[in-house]
């Protein structure tokens, strides 16, 4: 029984570590110096995206948009709009 609890605890800790590894740090720049969501929306719209939402997530901005029929979540550096990660949904 003790061995099962130890394995289960290890699995839980491993899962927590993986979840933390997925969190990104995009910038340490204060939010006052970030791009405005409207600027980011305009930038992506000009690139052919149908932007549905822009939201703050930790130290990043996430753009939820559709392009060429594909729904996407795009993680960007909020200081310059550089794409750091794209995920099709």
NORGIDA-V400437 format. One record per helix or strand. SS is the DSSP state (a for helix, b for strand). FROM is the first residue (numbers start at 0). TO is the last residue. Records with the same first field share a line. If there is no record, write none. Layout:
# NORGIDA-V400437
SS = FROM-TO  FROM-TO
This chain:
# NORGIDA-V400437
a = 1-21  30-32  36-45
b = 49-56  59-66  69-75  82-87
